């Protein structure tokens, strides 16, 4: 897939969160109340991108949005986010490297105590020189997308021939420069059978985290390509079987049921308070300043040009409701795992129009024998 107050507010140390460390997802206890401070802020610094990905959340276009936050507005936004020092700020897009002021934004964010990550598109813009300059500016983490175990499969999803080869080359460069690497994979009906093969490729990249995204039908993502409940369950259980048997950590994104599966299969899942879900430990800011619970849940709770993003995260009714498991309805509302999991709020909204409805792509039945 981003009045500007600058007040500094230190979040109370009341709830132990498990935010990403090195990078994006490795366990490590940091004490803060996730009702007050998110684990991750994803900021779509631009929607411009040369790729034509079939599953693009942002429905990106070749040129920037004319209403995109300016450099001055962006720096002001970062100054506000200083209240979330310690959180990860993911600069995403579109293709964030299409912003000429990216190094300036990275430097400002690092100076304000944010842990800055980048998800670039695999284009010729990602040169060793640019990655080195961004590292000097304070960038600490890089993630790139790999969506198939075959070049043809990946290139088809990305809409650009040669993307697979270029992506692997950029990953190698990032590792040579000392970046901890995360590999992102979006799972659809077309590649769900490749989970084991993808794990082998990820191991070969030297990545420390594999973030497995489960498609949400929003943007260009089509419902016909989304896994059904049975397919979700089988894929999550396949990831659980891989857990602990790979040289990288596995992280499921837009798939909170993974925590339930991990618990059911006897794996440590960590404190529920540290698990990020839409609006709960996670916040998304669009390129024009709209604040949403996540990039996959496009409900706008406010805009940073009018309201502090800190206030939006902490006090907006939408965010507060998403953090309250008692407001969940249907099977999610009755589920004994509603605190540990909570269901995909983005997928509930995509299918029903209600972000608090039950997750239609979860096959678990509370109370079933």
MARSEDREN-901558 format. One record per residue (C-alpha): residue in one letter; chain; x, y, z negated. Coordinates in nm, 4 decimals. Layout:
code A | unit A | xx X | yy Y | zz Z
...
***
This chain:
code X | unit A | xx 0.0000 | yy 0.0000 | zz 0.0000
code X | unit A | xx -0.0240 | yy 0.7548 | zz -0.4988
code X | unit A | xx -0.3813 | yy 2.0519 | zz -1.2816
code X | unit A | xx -0.0298 | yy 1.8548 | zz -1.3059
code X | unit A | xx 0.0296 | yy 1.8437 | zz -1.6794
code X | unit A | xx 0.3799 | yy 1.7617 | zz -1.8035
code X | unit A | xx 0.3142 | yy 1.6770 | zz -2.1688
code X | unit A | xx 0.5344 | yy 1.3984 | zz -2.3050
code X | unit A | xx 0.3442 | yy 1.1351 | zz -2.5004
code X | unit A | xx 0.5205 | yy 0.8436 | zz -2.6660
code X | unit A | xx 0.2982 | yy 0.5329 | zz -2.6641
code X | unit A | xx 0.2426 | yy 0.3684 | zz -3.0026
code X | unit A | xx 0.4310 | yy 0.0448 | zz -3.0669
code X | unit A | xx 0.1242 | yy -0.1629 | zz -3.1464
code X | unit A | xx 0.1022 | yy -0.4303 | zz -2.8783
code X | unit A | xx 0.3912 | yy -0.6377 | zz -2.7494
code X | unit A | xx 0.3959 | yy -0.6278 | zz -2.3730
code X | unit A | xx 0.5995 | yy -0.8507 | zz -2.1451
code X | unit A | xx 0.7032 | yy -0.6150 | zz -1.8659
code X | unit A | xx 0.9289 | yy -0.7045 | zz -1.5796
code X | unit A | xx 1.3000 | yy -0.6736 | zz -1.6414
code X | unit A | xx 1.5386 | yy -0.7926 | zz -1.3733
code X | unit A | xx 1.3564 | yy -0.7418 | zz -1.1483
code X | unit A | xx 0.9778 | yy -0.6977 | zz -1.1515
code X | unit A | xx 0.8876 | yy -1.0027 | zz -1.3514
code X | unit A | xx 1.1511 | yy -1.1662 | zz -1.5734
code X | unit A | xx 1.0250 | yy -1.2050 | zz -1.9303
code X | unit A | xx 1.1464 | yy -0.9658 | zz -2.1950
code X | unit A | xx 0.9606 | yy -0.8122 | zz -2.4876
code X | unit A | xx 0.9106 | yy -0.4369 | zz -2.4879
code X | unit A | xx 0.6801 | yy -0.3017 | zz -2.7533
code X | unit A | xx 0.4033 | yy -0.0728 | zz -2.6395
code X | unit A | xx 0.0286 | yy -0.0647 | zz -2.6211
code X | unit A | xx -0.0773 | yy -0.1415 | zz -2.2634
code X | unit A | xx -0.3931 | yy 0.0566 | zz -2.3270
code X | unit A | xx -0.1627 | yy 0.3558 | zz -2.3425
code X | unit A | xx 0.1127 | yy 0.2651 | zz -2.0983
code X | unit A | xx 0.1136 | yy 0.0383 | zz -1.7931
code X | unit A | xx 0.3769 | yy -0.2238 | zz -1.7287
code X | unit A | xx 0.3909 | yy -0.1239 | zz -1.3615
code X | unit A | xx 0.2965 | yy 0.1884 | zz -1.1668
code X | unit A | xx 0.2818 | yy 0.1267 | zz -0.7921
code X | unit A | xx 0.3048 | yy 0.4476 | zz -0.5926
code X | unit A | xx 0.2282 | yy 0.4409 | zz -0.2219
code X | unit A | xx 0.4644 | yy 0.7235 | zz -0.1307
code X | unit A | xx 0.3483 | yy 0.7105 | zz 0.2321
code X | unit A | xx 0.1047 | yy 0.5128 | zz 0.4436
code X | unit A | xx 0.3233 | yy 0.5479 | zz 0.7513
code X | unit A | xx 0.4684 | yy 0.2231 | zz 0.8819
code X | unit A | xx 0.5769 | yy 0.0793 | zz 1.2160
code X | unit A | xx 0.4568 | yy -0.2693 | zz 1.1292
code X | unit A | xx 0.1113 | yy -0.4065 | zz 1.2151
code X | unit A | xx 0.0686 | yy -0.6660 | zz 0.9423
code X | unit A | xx -0.2515 | yy -0.8673 | zz 0.9690
code X | unit A | xx -0.3069 | yy -0.8555 | zz 0.5921
code X | unit A | xx -0.2021 | yy -0.4943 | zz 0.5225
code X | unit A | xx -0.3775 | yy -0.3568 | zz 0.2157
code X | unit A | xx -0.3044 | yy 0.0008 | zz 0.3194
code X | unit A | xx -0.4199 | yy -0.0360 | zz 0.6810
code X | unit A | xx -0.0982 | yy 0.1534 | zz 0.7560
code X | unit A | xx -0.0503 | yy 0.3731 | zz 1.0626
code X | unit A | xx 0.2621 | yy 0.4906 | zz 1.2494
code X | unit A | xx 0.2378 | yy 0.8485 | zz 1.1210
code X | unit A | xx 0.2075 | yy 0.9945 | zz 0.7690
code X | unit A | xx -0.1278 | yy 1.1060 | zz 0.6347
code X | unit A | xx -0.1451 | yy 1.4867 | zz 0.6777
code X | unit A | xx -0.2659 | yy 1.5107 | zz 0.3163
code X | unit A | xx 0.0276 | yy 1.3107 | zz 0.1778
code X | unit A | xx 0.1758 | yy 1.4450 | zz -0.1456
code X | unit A | xx 0.4482 | yy 1.6988 | zz -0.0706
code X | unit A | xx 0.7969 | yy 1.6789 | zz -0.2145
code X | unit A | xx 0.7122 | yy 1.9355 | zz -0.4833
code X | unit A | xx 0.3888 | yy 1.7563 | zz -0.5710
code X | unit A | xx 0.5737 | yy 1.4252 | zz -0.5816
code X | unit A | xx 0.8378 | yy 1.5603 | zz -0.8158
code X | unit A | xx 0.5628 | yy 1.7007 | zz -1.0385
code X | unit A | xx 0.3934 | yy 1.3617 | zz -1.0432
code X | unit A | xx 0.7173 | yy 1.1932 | zz -1.1478
code X | unit A | xx 0.7603 | yy 1.4475 | zz -1.4269
code X | unit A | xx 0.4190 | yy 1.3480 | zz -1.5612
code X | unit A | xx 0.5045 | yy 0.9794 | zz -1.5384
code X | unit A | xx 0.7899 | yy 1.0427 | zz -1.7812
code X | unit A | xx 0.5277 | yy 0.9650 | zz -2.0458
code X | unit A | xx 0.5571 | yy 0.6057 | zz -1.9178
code X | unit A | xx 0.9362 | yy 0.5863 | zz -1.9551
code X | unit A | xx 1.0406 | yy 0.2225 | zz -1.9556
code X | unit A | xx 0.7703 | yy 0.1176 | zz -1.7115
code X | unit A | xx 0.8567 | yy 0.0072 | zz -1.3604
code X | unit A | xx 0.7748 | yy 0.2539 | zz -1.0840
code X | unit A | xx 0.7394 | yy 0.0652 | zz -0.7571
code X | unit A | xx 0.7798 | yy 0.2912 | zz -0.4551
code X | unit A | xx 0.5783 | yy 0.1248 | zz -0.1836
code X | unit A | xx 0.3804 | yy 0.2054 | zz 0.1282
code X | unit A | xx 0.3383 | yy 0.1870 | zz 0.4215
code X | unit A | xx 0.7116 | yy 0.2007 | zz 0.4584
code X | unit A | xx 0.8650 | yy 0.4206 | zz 0.1862
code X | unit A | xx 1.1831 | yy 0.4636 | zz 0.3904
code X | unit A | xx 0.9865 | yy 0.6872 | zz 0.6253
code X | unit A | xx 1.0007 | yy 0.9557 | zz 0.3560
code X | unit A | xx 1.3096 | yy 1.1707 | zz 0.4054
code X | unit A | xx 1.3029 | yy 1.2790 | zz 0.0414
code X | unit A | xx 1.3095 | yy 0.9225 | zz -0.0940
code X | unit A | xx 1.6529 | yy 0.9523 | zz -0.2564
code X | unit A | xx 1.5385 | yy 1.2709 | zz -0.4316
code X | unit A | xx 1.2287 | yy 1.0952 | zz -0.5658
code X | unit A | xx 1.4327 | yy 0.7961 | zz -0.6830
code X | unit A | xx 1.6829 | yy 1.0181 | zz -0.8616
code X | unit A | xx 1.4075 | yy 1.2145 | zz -1.0361
code X | unit A | xx 1.2267 | yy 0.9001 | zz -1.1473
code X | unit A | xx 1.5425 | yy 0.7361 | zz -1.2797
code X | unit A | xx 1.6284 | yy 1.0564 | zz -1.4660
code X | unit A | xx 1.2830 | yy 1.0487 | zz -1.6273
code X | unit A | xx 1.3436 | yy 0.7029 | zz -1.7689
code X | unit A | xx 1.1429 | yy 0.5005 | zz -1.5155
code X | unit A | xx 1.2831 | yy 0.1783 | zz -1.3751
code X | unit A | xx 1.2628 | yy 0.2339 | zz -1.0032
code X | unit A | xx 1.1875 | yy -0.0418 | zz -0.7545
code X | unit A | xx 1.1419 | yy -0.0288 | zz -0.3787
code X | unit A | xx 0.9454 | yy -0.2397 | zz -0.1302
code X | unit A | xx 1.0745 | yy -0.1352 | zz 0.2140
code X | unit A | xx 0.9486 | yy -0.2647 | zz 0.5451
code X | unit A | xx 1.2128 | yy -0.4649 | zz 0.7321
code X | unit A | xx 1.2957 | yy -0.2068 | zz 0.9977
code X | unit A | xx 1.6233 | yy -0.0635 | zz 1.1327
code X | unit A | xx 1.5799 | yy 0.2149 | zz 0.8747
code X | unit A | xx 1.7019 | yy -0.0271 | zz 0.6071
code X | unit A | xx 2.0740 | yy 0.0147 | zz 0.6623
code X | unit A | xx 2.3541 | yy -0.0683 | zz 0.4194
code X | unit A | xx 2.4277 | yy 0.3049 | zz 0.3995
code X | unit A | xx 2.0693 | yy 0.3912 | zz 0.3036
code X | unit A | xx 2.0465 | yy 0.1128 | zz 0.0479
code X | unit A | xx 2.3772 | yy 0.2228 | zz -0.0997
code X | unit A | xx 2.2615 | yy 0.5855 | zz -0.1207
code X | unit A | xx 1.9407 | yy 0.4782 | zz -0.2923
code X | unit A | xx 2.1390 | yy 0.2707 | zz -0.5404
code X | unit A | xx 2.3567 | yy 0.5723 | zz -0.6166
code X | unit A | xx 2.0372 | yy 0.7736 | zz -0.6715
code X | unit A | xx 1.9190 | yy 0.5276 | zz -0.9356
code X | unit A | xx 1.7249 | yy 0.2573 | zz -0.7526
code X | unit A | xx 1.7580 | yy -0.0647 | zz -0.9485
code X | unit A | xx 1.5364 | yy -0.3209 | zz -0.7765
code X | unit A | xx 1.4438 | yy -0.4216 | zz -0.4208
code X | unit A | xx 1.1654 | yy -0.6471 | zz -0.2941
code X | unit A | xx 1.1091 | yy -0.7660 | zz 0.0620
code X | unit A | xx 0.8285 | yy -0.9693 | zz 0.2121
code X | unit A | xx 0.8640 | yy -1.3132 | zz 0.3675
code X | unit A | xx 0.5326 | yy -1.4698 | zz 0.4629
code X | unit A | xx 0.6146 | yy -1.7973 | zz 0.6332
code X | unit A | xx 0.8744 | yy -2.0703 | zz 0.6351
code X | unit A | xx 0.9114 | yy -2.0253 | zz 1.0113
code X | unit A | xx 1.0166 | yy -1.7206 | zz 1.2140
code X | unit A | xx 0.7120 | yy -1.7474 | zz 1.4394
code X | unit A | xx 0.4700 | yy -1.7659 | zz 1.1470
code X | unit A | xx 0.6216 | yy -1.4670 | zz 0.9688
code X | unit A | xx 0.6496 | yy -1.2564 | zz 1.2828
code X | unit A | xx 0.2855 | yy -1.3260 | zz 1.3660
code X | unit A | xx 0.1671 | yy -1.2099 | zz 1.0239
code X | unit A | xx 0.3875 | yy -0.9019 | zz 1.0419
code X | unit A | xx 0.2978 | yy -0.8150 | zz 1.4001
code X | unit A | xx 0.6593 | yy -0.7637 | zz 1.5047
code X | unit A | xx 0.8896 | yy -1.0100 | zz 1.6771
code X | unit A | xx 1.2268 | yy -1.0496 | zz 1.5089
code X | unit A | xx 1.0952 | yy -0.9486 | zz 1.1665
code X | unit A | xx 1.1883 | yy -1.2819 | zz 1.0045
code X | unit A | xx 1.5520 | yy -1.2599 | zz 1.1096
code X | unit A | xx 1.5814 | yy -0.8932 | zz 1.0147
code X | unit A | xx 1.4215 | yy -0.9547 | zz 0.6748
code X | unit A | xx 1.6749 | yy -1.2239 | zz 0.5851
code X | unit A | xx 1.9592 | yy -0.9969 | zz 0.6968
code X | unit A | xx 1.8338 | yy -0.7101 | zz 0.4791
code X | unit A | xx 1.7977 | yy -0.9452 | zz 0.1834
code X | unit A | xx 2.1594 | yy -1.0498 | zz 0.2248
code X | unit A | xx 2.2696 | yy -0.6861 | zz 0.2375
code X | unit A | xx 2.0719 | yy -0.6018 | zz -0.0748
code X | unit A | xx 2.2339 | yy -0.8887 | zz -0.2617
code X | unit A | xx 2.5818 | yy -0.7810 | zz -0.1430
code X | unit A | xx 2.5133 | yy -0.4346 | zz -0.2817
code X | unit A | xx 2.4262 | yy -0.5827 | zz -0.6195
code X | unit A | xx 2.0502 | yy -0.5396 | zz -0.6144
code X | unit A | xx 1.8417 | yy -0.7988 | zz -0.7980
code X | unit A | xx 1.6156 | yy -0.9272 | zz -0.5227
code X | unit A | xx 1.2471 | yy -1.0137 | zz -0.5291
code X | unit A | xx 1.0790 | yy -1.1958 | zz -0.2428
code X | unit A | xx 0.7095 | yy -1.1237 | zz -0.1881
code X | unit A | xx 0.4889 | yy -1.3754 | zz -0.0076
code X | unit A | xx 0.1210 | yy -1.3267 | zz 0.0729
code X | unit A | xx -0.0623 | yy -1.6582 | zz 0.0670
code X | unit A | xx -0.3471 | yy -1.7063 | zz 0.3141
code X | unit A | xx -0.5225 | yy -2.0054 | zz 0.4664
code X | unit A | xx -0.2582 | yy -1.9994 | zz 0.7408
code X | unit A | xx 0.0469 | yy -2.0527 | zz 0.5195
code X | unit A | xx -0.0802 | yy -2.2102 | zz 0.1959
code X | unit A | xx 0.0554 | yy -2.5472 | zz 0.3101
code X | unit A | xx 0.4064 | yy -2.3975 | zz 0.3214
code X | unit A | xx 0.4501 | yy -2.3272 | zz -0.0510
code X | unit A | xx 0.7185 | yy -2.5912 | zz -0.1027
code X | unit A | xx 0.9017 | yy -2.4948 | zz 0.2173
code X | unit A | xx 0.8834 | yy -2.1264 | zz 0.1216
code X | unit A | xx 1.0308 | yy -2.2037 | zz -0.2206
code X | unit A | xx 1.3347 | yy -2.3576 | zz -0.0520
code X | unit A | xx 1.3837 | yy -2.0473 | zz 0.1645
code X | unit A | xx 1.3468 | yy -1.8154 | zz -0.1342
code X | unit A | xx 1.6119 | yy -2.0147 | zz -0.3198
code X | unit A | xx 1.8455 | yy -1.9640 | zz -0.0265
code X | unit A | xx 1.8060 | yy -1.5860 | zz -0.0394
code X | unit A | xx 1.9482 | yy -1.5643 | zz -0.3913
code X | unit A | xx 1.6301 | yy -1.3974 | zz -0.5172
code X | unit A | xx 1.5659 | yy -1.3879 | zz -0.8904
code X | unit A | xx 1.1873 | yy -1.3570 | zz -0.8565
code X | unit A | xx 0.9356 | yy -1.4973 | zz -0.6103
code X | unit A | xx 0.6152 | yy -1.2960 | zz -0.6280
code X | unit A | xx 0.3371 | yy -1.4957 | zz -0.4657
code X | unit A | xx 0.0497 | yy -1.2678 | zz -0.3646
code X | unit A | xx -0.2921 | yy -1.4196 | zz -0.3096
code X | unit A | xx -0.4769 | yy -1.2369 | zz -0.0342
code X | unit A | xx -0.7541 | yy -0.9983 | zz -0.1363
code X | unit A | xx -0.9922 | yy -0.9046 | zz 0.1479
code X | unit A | xx -0.9256 | yy -0.5333 | zz 0.1581
code X | unit A | xx -0.7626 | yy -0.3108 | zz 0.4197
code X | unit A | xx -0.6750 | yy -0.5373 | zz 0.7123
code X | unit A | xx -0.7017 | yy -0.8460 | zz 0.4960
code X | unit A | xx -0.9892 | yy -1.0590 | zz 0.6228
code X | unit A | xx -1.2172 | yy -1.2687 | zz 0.4024
code X | unit A | xx -1.1874 | yy -1.5517 | zz 0.6537
code X | unit A | xx -0.8144 | yy -1.5747 | zz 0.5717
code X | unit A | xx -0.8650 | yy -1.5732 | zz 0.1938
code X | unit A | xx -0.8365 | yy -1.9006 | zz 0.0046
code X | unit A | xx -1.1564 | yy -2.0461 | zz -0.1370
code X | unit A | xx -1.1813 | yy -2.1453 | zz -0.5030
code X | unit A | xx -1.0534 | yy -2.4999 | zz -0.4482
code X | unit A | xx -0.7606 | yy -2.3807 | zz -0.2371
code X | unit A | xx -0.6687 | yy -2.1207 | zz -0.4995
code X | unit A | xx -0.6687 | yy -2.3845 | zz -0.7707
code X | unit A | xx -0.4544 | yy -2.6265 | zz -0.5733
code X | unit A | xx -0.2048 | yy -2.3546 | zz -0.4773
code X | unit A | xx -0.1732 | yy -2.2313 | zz -0.8356
code X | unit A | xx -0.1187 | yy -2.5837 | zz -0.9616
code X | unit A | xx 0.1488 | yy -2.6330 | zz -0.6967
code X | unit A | xx 0.3260 | yy -2.3212 | zz -0.8276
code X | unit A | xx 0.2915 | yy -2.4490 | zz -1.1840
code X | unit A | xx 0.4632 | yy -2.7747 | zz -1.0807
code X | unit A | xx 0.7474 | yy -2.5726 | zz -0.9309
code X | unit A | xx 0.7832 | yy -2.3669 | zz -1.2501
code X | unit A | xx 1.1181 | yy -2.4306 | zz -1.4167
code X | unit A | xx 1.2487 | yy -2.6269 | zz -1.1201
code X | unit A | xx 1.3675 | yy -2.3333 | zz -0.9109
code X | unit A | xx 1.6629 | yy -2.0931 | zz -0.9491
code X | unit A | xx 1.4166 | yy -1.8015 | zz -0.9505
code X | unit A | xx 1.1160 | yy -1.7045 | zz -1.1574
code X | unit A | xx 0.7718 | yy -1.7469 | zz -1.0043
code X | unit A | xx 0.5196 | yy -1.4690 | zz -1.0440
code X | unit A | xx 0.1613 | yy -1.4844 | zz -0.9161
code X | unit A | xx 0.0108 | yy -1.1533 | zz -0.8034
code X | unit A | xx -0.3634 | yy -1.0900 | zz -0.7636
code X | unit A | xx -0.4065 | yy -1.4341 | zz -0.9195
code X | unit A | xx -0.4617 | yy -1.3996 | zz -1.2958
code X | unit A | xx -0.5953 | yy -1.7571 | zz -1.3013
code X | unit A | xx -0.2310 | yy -1.8614 | zz -1.2865
code X | unit A | xx -0.2106 | yy -1.7910 | zz -1.6610
code X | unit A | xx -0.5028 | yy -2.0245 | zz -1.7244
code X | unit A | xx -0.3444 | yy -2.2928 | zz -1.5070
code X | unit A | xx -0.0109 | yy -2.2495 | zz -1.6841
code X | unit A | xx -0.1759 | yy -2.2893 | zz -2.0231
code X | unit A | xx -0.3736 | yy -2.5928 | zz -1.9102
code X | unit A | xx -0.0613 | yy -2.7591 | zz -1.7723
code X | unit A | xx 0.1400 | yy -2.6985 | zz -2.0891
code X | unit A | xx 0.3638 | yy -2.4168 | zz -1.9698
code X | unit A | xx 0.4485 | yy -2.1121 | zz -2.1815
code X | unit A | xx 0.2426 | yy -1.8176 | zz -2.0597
code X | unit A | xx 0.3617 | yy -1.5443 | zz -2.2951
code X | unit A | xx 0.1442 | yy -1.2994 | zz -2.4905
code X | unit A | xx -0.1821 | yy -1.2145 | zz -2.3148
code X | unit A | xx -0.1276 | yy -0.8482 | zz -2.3988
code X | unit A | xx 0.1648 | yy -0.8322 | zz -2.1604
code X | unit A | xx -0.0150 | yy -0.9783 | zz -1.8628
code X | unit A | xx -0.0892 | yy -0.7137 | zz -1.6006
code X | unit A | xx -0.4205 | yy -0.7219 | zz -1.4194
code X | unit A | xx -0.6014 | yy -0.4543 | zz -1.2190
code X | unit A | xx -0.6103 | yy -0.1471 | zz -1.4444
code X | unit A | xx -0.4742 | yy -0.3446 | zz -1.7375
code X | unit A | xx -0.1016 | yy -0.2865 | zz -1.7476
code X | unit A | xx -0.1112 | yy -0.1827 | zz -1.3821
code X | unit A | xx -0.1906 | yy 0.1434 | zz -1.2050
code X | unit A | xx -0.1804 | yy 0.2402 | zz -0.8376
code X | unit A | xx -0.1313 | yy 0.5895 | zz -0.6928
code X | unit A | xx -0.2069 | yy 0.6442 | zz -0.3242
code X | unit A | xx -0.0123 | yy 0.8647 | zz -0.0840
code X | unit A | xx -0.2744 | yy 1.1399 | zz -0.1274
code X | unit A | xx -0.2740 | yy 1.1140 | zz -0.5075
code X | unit A | xx -0.5794 | yy 0.8966 | zz -0.5687
code X | unit A | xx -0.5409 | yy 0.6779 | zz -0.8775
code X | unit A | xx -0.6847 | yy 0.3259 | zz -0.8657
code X | unit A | xx -0.6560 | yy 0.0188 | zz -1.0903
code X | unit A | xx -0.4481 | yy -0.1471 | zz -0.8165
code X | unit A | xx -0.3889 | yy -0.1216 | zz -0.4460
code X | unit A | xx -0.6235 | yy -0.4159 | zz -0.3977
code X | unit A | xx -0.9039 | yy -0.2544 | zz -0.6007
code X | unit A | xx -0.9750 | yy 0.0687 | zz -0.4107
code X | unit A | xx -1.1975 | yy 0.2390 | zz -0.6680
code X | unit A | xx -1.0741 | yy 0.5928 | zz -0.7345
code X | unit A | xx -1.0663 | yy 0.6980 | zz -1.0997
code X | unit A | xx -0.9177 | yy 1.0434 | zz -1.0332
code X | unit A | xx -0.6550 | yy 1.2324 | zz -0.8366
code X | unit A | xx -0.3181 | yy 1.3534 | zz -0.9618
code X | unit A | xx -0.3739 | yy 1.6919 | zz -0.7960
code X | unit A | xx -0.6530 | yy 1.7504 | zz -1.0459
code X | unit A | xx -0.5880 | yy 1.5262 | zz -1.3470
code X | unit A | xx -0.2805 | yy 1.3850 | zz -1.5147
code X | unit A | xx -0.2233 | yy 1.0216 | zz -1.4117
code X | unit A | xx -0.1387 | yy 0.9543 | zz -1.7753
code X | unit A | xx -0.4841 | yy 1.0717 | zz -1.8808
code X | unit A | xx -0.6483 | yy 0.8751 | zz -1.6002
code X | unit A | xx -0.4790 | yy 0.5514 | zz -1.7032
code X | unit A | xx -0.5572 | yy 0.5985 | zz -2.0714
code X | unit A | xx -0.9019 | yy 0.7505 | zz -2.0656
code X | unit A | xx -1.0829 | yy 0.7000 | zz -1.7336
code X | unit A | xx -1.3971 | yy 0.4906 | zz -1.7916
code X | unit A | xx -1.3049 | yy 0.2607 | zz -1.5027
code X | unit A | xx -0.9664 | yy 0.1760 | zz -1.6526
code X | unit A | xx -1.1091 | yy 0.1371 | zz -2.0031
code X | unit A | xx -1.3778 | yy -0.1024 | zz -1.8826
code X | unit A | xx -1.1238 | yy -0.3171 | zz -1.6969
code X | unit A | xx -0.9207 | yy -0.3504 | zz -2.0160
code X | unit A | xx -1.2228 | yy -0.4649 | zz -2.2195
code X | unit A | xx -1.2889 | yy -0.8390 | zz -2.1755
code X | unit A | xx -1.6265 | yy -0.7949 | zz -2.3443
code X | unit A | xx -1.7481 | yy -0.6099 | zz -2.0359
code X | unit A | xx -1.6813 | yy -0.8999 | zz -1.7989
code X | unit A | xx -1.9912 | yy -1.0746 | zz -1.6679
code X | unit A | xx -2.0804 | yy -1.4142 | zz -1.5248
code X | unit A | xx -1.8397 | yy -1.7031 | zz -1.5776
code X | unit A | xx -1.5529 | yy -1.4654 | zz -1.6556
code X | unit A | xx -1.7559 | yy -1.3134 | zz -1.9378
code X | unit A | xx -1.8196 | yy -1.6570 | zz -2.0905
code X | unit A | xx -1.4727 | yy -1.7982 | zz -2.0290
code X | unit A | xx -1.2435 | yy -1.8905 | zz -2.3152
code X | unit A | xx -0.9519 | yy -1.7714 | zz -2.1020
code X | unit A | xx -1.0989 | yy -1.4245 | zz -2.0444
code X | unit A | xx -0.8246 | yy -1.2575 | zz -2.2514
code X | unit A | xx -0.5428 | yy -1.4676 | zz -2.1104
code X | unit A | xx -0.6744 | yy -1.4410 | zz -1.7547
code X | unit A | xx -0.9714 | yy -1.2104 | zz -1.6999
code X | unit A | xx -1.0163 | yy -1.3116 | zz -1.3373
code X | unit A | xx -0.9181 | yy -1.1091 | zz -1.0339
code X | unit A | xx -1.1023 | yy -0.7804 | zz -1.0684
code X | unit A | xx -0.9997 | yy -0.6869 | zz -0.7144
code X | unit A | xx -1.1402 | yy -1.0041 | zz -0.5641
code X | unit A | xx -1.4589 | yy -0.9753 | zz -0.7717
code X | unit A | xx -1.5092 | yy -0.6259 | zz -0.6302
code X | unit A | xx -1.4272 | yy -0.7326 | zz -0.2744
code X | unit A | xx -1.6877 | yy -1.0086 | zz -0.2827
code X | unit A | xx -1.9620 | yy -0.8573 | zz -0.5012
code X | unit A | xx -1.9067 | yy -0.4808 | zz -0.5193
code X | unit A | xx -1.8770 | yy -0.5092 | zz -0.9000
code X | unit A | xx -1.5245 | yy -0.5029 | zz -1.0487
code X | unit A | xx -1.6536 | yy -0.6619 | zz -1.3708
code X | unit A | xx -1.8274 | yy -0.9560 | zz -1.2046
code X | unit A | xx -1.6982 | yy -1.3119 | zz -1.2201
code X | unit A | xx -1.4079 | yy -1.4016 | zz -0.9939
code X | unit A | xx -1.5721 | yy -1.5924 | zz -0.7068
code X | unit A | xx -1.2464 | yy -1.7591 | zz -0.6066
code X | unit A | xx -1.1908 | yy -1.9311 | zz -0.9427
code X | unit A | xx -1.3248 | yy -2.2861 | zz -0.9676
code X | unit A | xx -1.2996 | yy -2.3144 | zz -1.3478
code X | unit A | xx -1.6338 | yy -2.3683 | zz -1.5206
code X | unit A | xx -1.6374 | yy -2.2598 | zz -1.8877
code X | unit A | xx -1.7713 | yy -2.5339 | zz -2.1116
code X | unit A | xx -1.7489 | yy -2.8028 | zz -1.8449
code X | unit A | xx -1.6259 | yy -3.1397 | zz -1.9615
***
